[in-house]
C-alpha cells in the first residue's frame, strides 16, 4: 500500500504547486481574476486534501474494496462538508463521470472542453482557469490528472480488482470513468465564487 500512499502524496503536493498558466476569460479584470484565483485555489486545495487523506486512510485500512465503498458513500458528503466549511460551493466533475450527480452543467462543460482542446493542441494541460458564469458568479477550475493509484478504480478493466469492479458495476451501471492511463486528464474541481465575495475584498 506504500506505493499508493506515496503516489497520492506526490499528486497532492503537485496540486499545491500548480500555477496559473491558462488563457483567461477575456471579460475579467486582472484584479478580479487574481481574487477569484486566490479563493478558489485555497478552497479546492482544502477539498483535495480531505479527499486524498480519507481515501489514503481507507486504502490503508481495508484495501481497494473498502476504499471504493468509502468513496461511493462519502465523496459527495465530504465535498458538501468542505463546501460548508469554506463557504464556497464546490464540485468534482468530468465528461467521463462515474456518478451522474457529478455530470457537468453548461459552464463546466465549457471548462472541460477548454482543457481537452488545450491539451490536444499543445500536449500540455493548462493550470487553473477562471470563468465568469452568469451575472452573479465566477468559477475557478482546478484540473485533475490520473496518477498510478487512481488506476485501482479508474484504470482499464484488467487493472481493476474483480471485487472492486463488482461494486462499481452494482452502484454505477452507467460508469464512464474507467479506461484511464497515468497522466490522462480526468476532470476538474469547480469552485463557485459569488461576485460579492470578490467585490467585498476591495480593489
Ligand atoms: C478506491 C477507489 C477509487 C480511487 C483509488 C479513486 N477513485 Fe475517483 N471515484 C471513485 C468513486 C467510487 C467515485 C464516485 C463517487 C461518487 O459517487 O460521487 C469517484 C469519482 C471521481 C471523480 C468525480 C467525477 C465522477 O466521475 O463521478 C473524480 C474527478 C475522480 N474520481 C478522480 C479520481 C482521481 C484523480 C483519483 C486518483 C487520485 C481517483 N479518483 C482515485 C473511486 C475511486
Boltz pocket constraint, residues with backbone or C-beta under 6 A from the ligand:
constraints:
  - pocket:
      binder: B
      contacts: [[A, 8], [A, 11], [A, 63], [A, 64], [A, 67], [A, 68], [A, 69], [A, 71], [A, 72], [A, 73], [A, 75], [A, 76], [A, 92], [A, 93], [A, 94], [A, 96], [A, 97], [A, 98], [A, 99], [A, 100], [A, 102], [A, 144], [A, 145], [A, 146], [A, 147], [A, 149], [A, 150], [A, 151], [A, 152], [A, 153], [A, 154], [A, 177], [A, 186], [A, 187], [A, 188]]
      max_distance: 6.0
